[in-house]
Amino acid sequence: MKEVEIIFKRMLITIFLVFIYGIIFQIKYVYIGCTSGCLVALLNFYLLSKDVKNITFTRDAKYAKRIAVLGYLKRYFIYMTYLGGLIYFLGFNFFISGVIGLLSVRFNIYILVISEKIKKFHSKYKTK
């Protein structure tokens, strides 16, 4: 759970930085599309972590499978609604920037893994 909290904190920082970048350079695709995509990605990551916690504490396998399937459908319904609303109301450019914002959680997870690998490599070959 420690890594999940780190990812949440990094996502909040990412959302703030993306929003500030869009405001400073006055790029509406960034501060509307990417920021809202980051928020939706954070919401879905929270729902995923909540589902995983519920599944791990469930003793009945059938009930755990039901939680997993319903959580999966709920998250993808949120994705479809968000992306459909972007492309219908705001256009294709906002759709692309929203997709980039949705990838922010994956980007933060990759950065976390790479930083842990670098720390292990550095501590392994550190000269004293």
N, C-alpha and C positions, 0 to 999 in steps of 0.2 A: 504493500500500500504506500510505502514511502516514495516509490517511483511515480505512482499515479499522482500524488500530491505535488511532486516536482514538475510533472508535465502540466498540471493545472496552473501552477504558478507561472511557468514559462509561457503557457498559452495566453494568460492574462497580459503578460508583458508583450507578447507578440501582437495581440489585438490592439493594445495601446500604441505600440510603435507603428503599426500599419495605419491606424487612424490618424496619428500625428503626421506621418509621411504624406498621406492623402490630403490633409488640410494644408500643410505647408506648401506643397507643390500644386495644390488646387486641381487634383486629378479625381474627378467624381467616381470614376470606375474603381479606384483604389479605396477611397473612404466609404463608399457605399457597398460596392460588390465584394471586395476582399474582406472588409471588416465584418460585414454581415455573414459571409462565408465562414470566417473564423469563429464567430459566435455560434453558428449552427453546428460547426464541427465540435466546438467545446460542449455544447448541449448533448450531442450524440455520444461523445466520449464519456460524459457524465452518466448518461443512460446506460451505456455499455458497462461501465464499472459497477453501477448499481445492480444490473442484471447478473454480472459475474458474482458479486457478493451474495445475492439471493440464491443463485444456483449452488454455490459452494456450501451453503448452510442448509440446503434441502436434502432430506434423506431419501425421498421418493424419486426414483429416476424418471418416472412418467411425468410427474409434476415439474421436475427440473427441465425436461425436454420442452414442455409446454411454455415455461418461462422463457427459454432460449428462443423458441420460434416466434413467440409474440413480441419479444424484445427486438428481434431481427426485423420483423415486419414493421414495427413501430418506427424504428430508426430509418429504414428505407422509405417509409411513407413521408417522414419529415424531409429527407433528401429530395424526393420527387416533388413534393409540394413547394419546397424552397426553390429548386432549380426551374420548375415549371412556372412559378410566379415571376422569377427573374426574366426568363425568356419571353413570357407573354406580356408583362407590363413594362419592362425596361429595355429589352432588346438583347441581341446576341453578345455585344461587348460586355454588358453586365453579367451575362451568363458565364462567359469565359473567366471574368475576374472572380465571380462567385465560386467557380470550380477551383481556381487557384487558392482561394481562401479556405475551401473545404480540405485541401491538402495540407493545411498548416499543422494539424495534429500529427500527421505522419512525419512531416519535416521535423517537428520538435522531438518526436520519438527517435528518429535517426540521429539527430544531434546529440541526444542523451546517450545513446549507445556508443557513438563515436567518441564522445568525451570520456566515457567510462573505459573504453579500450585504450585511449591515449594515457589516461591516468595509470592503468595497470602496466602498460608498456614502459611508461616513465619510471614508475616505482620499481619495476623489475630490473631495469638497466641503470638505475641511479647510482652514481659513484659517491661514495661517502668519504 
